[in-house]
Amino acid sequence: MLNHFDIVISGGTVVDGSRAMRFDGDVGIVGDRVVAIGDLSSARRKNTIDASHRIVAPGFIDVHTHDDQAVIADPAMTAKVSQGVTTVVTGNCGISAAPLPEAEVLPMPLSLLGRSDLRFRTFRDYLDHLRDATLSVNVIPLVGHSSLRACTMDDLNRAASDAEIASMRDLLSDALDAGAFGLSTGLAYPTAINAPTVEVIEVGRPLTKFGGLYVSHMRNESDNVMDSLSETFEIGRELGVSVVVSHHKIGNPRNFGATSRTLPYIASAMEKQSVCLDCYPYDAGSTMISTDPDMLDGRVLIISSETHPECAGRNLEDIANDWSVSKVEAARRLQPGSAIYFLLSESDMQDILRFPYTMVGSDGLPGTERPHPRLWGTFPRVLGRYCRDLGLFPLETAVWKMTGLTAKNFGLVDRGVLKEGCFADIVVFDYETINDQADYQNPTLNSSGIDLVMANGDVIWENNRHTGCHPGRVLTRAAEAGA
């Protein structure tokens, strides 16, 4: 064992991300790697981090984000770093910053990528820009199906032609060759709802060669959720690739309790093919402002509106009453923009979160003043409310859902676990006090209980503030596969 370290995290309780039982031990770091774990009390070191009465765990991996532009525009990434996140998966729901056309205005939800100067014509250009950027966190990039459609088609309100499918397939091949981890779809959105199953399969053919993931915001998460799960699994089987069901949930009160059907169906599919899923720990979702009456059948909180920015933070029903119009008409007037929809069941969400193989993702939308609080609070909320307070699962399982499980499903090497030889992506937290503080009234508050966060051996969060270090890296499928 080495006897000289750059940093020793001493006196903590290690929860290593593998679901193994916690144990007391010191963690020795040299450069960007963990090189020893055990009793290092007599070892020489340049710096000591006192973790007495604290949990020392792998940095959390946010499996579902829309941080494509945020990682560049907001180098501190405080919303994520402050809750212990050291790695983010970008390009979800069919929406990625590359490839995209040069058009100033893109249709929703692509326009959620608001910075036109941070959209890229090729995926390789995007990755090159990331490598030159000042990153706090590691980035796992996906390429979006709706982005491919926007580059290829003059009208997104129809199925793609054979020629357009071929063009999208070429763009996907280029993205995978550049390092994308897989293809994401947002088949519920206007930009892709008219894409039939066969289009997704034919566009996705390069995934088979490259071993990429198929990650899907499914066509329906409400009345037809079972059909959508079936479609998702079919695409994965046809392509012979792993499937990730994004932010699994059941929408609308008439469907509450449907986890009694969806979760056994997912478990059965897992026995036959590679299937993964994630969720966020809230009973409300967030997306673009919709005029679908089903989406408006409950409380709707406006996050942002390009046409009426003064309405941010208000309930749609109150806006409609003030304007003496229906909620559908008020939503139409507020478009484009984003909103929070209170259409989910807390009981269903807990069932999904408790499901043994569910990963954790925030699905937050950065770039607005009043985001869904999940952007800032997801991971401490799982640890504090659902693990410690409600006892949905042991601490070792909670950490695994945020680290080792995600690393395994995405094929990451030497990340997601706290073991000798692994990268020093680490979070130190107080299990007694960790909690989310962000809520719907104050959605950008730092969580409590996060003492220190380290990425690639550098401390990026300490004393409730960013340290100014930016050691984040771009992770690519090819590099991970070849490691």
VENPEUR-V171614 format. One line per field, one symbol per residue. burial: 1 if it has 16 or more other ideal C-beta (glycine too) atoms within 10 Angstrom, else 0. A space follows every 10 residues. Layout:
burial = ???
This chain:
burial = 0000111111 1111111110 0100111111 0111111001 0010100010 1001111111 1111111111 1110111111 1111111111 1111111111 0000011111 1110000111 0111011001 0010111111 1111111111 1110010001 0001101110 1111111111 1111111111 1100100011 1111011001 1111111111 1100100110 1110110110 1111111111 1100100110 0110010011 0001111111 1101111111 1000111101 1111100100 1101110011 0000001101 1011111111 1011100111 1111100111 1111111101 1111111111 1111111100 0110111111 1111111111 1101111110 0111111110 1001111100 0011011011 1111111111 1100011011 1111111001 000
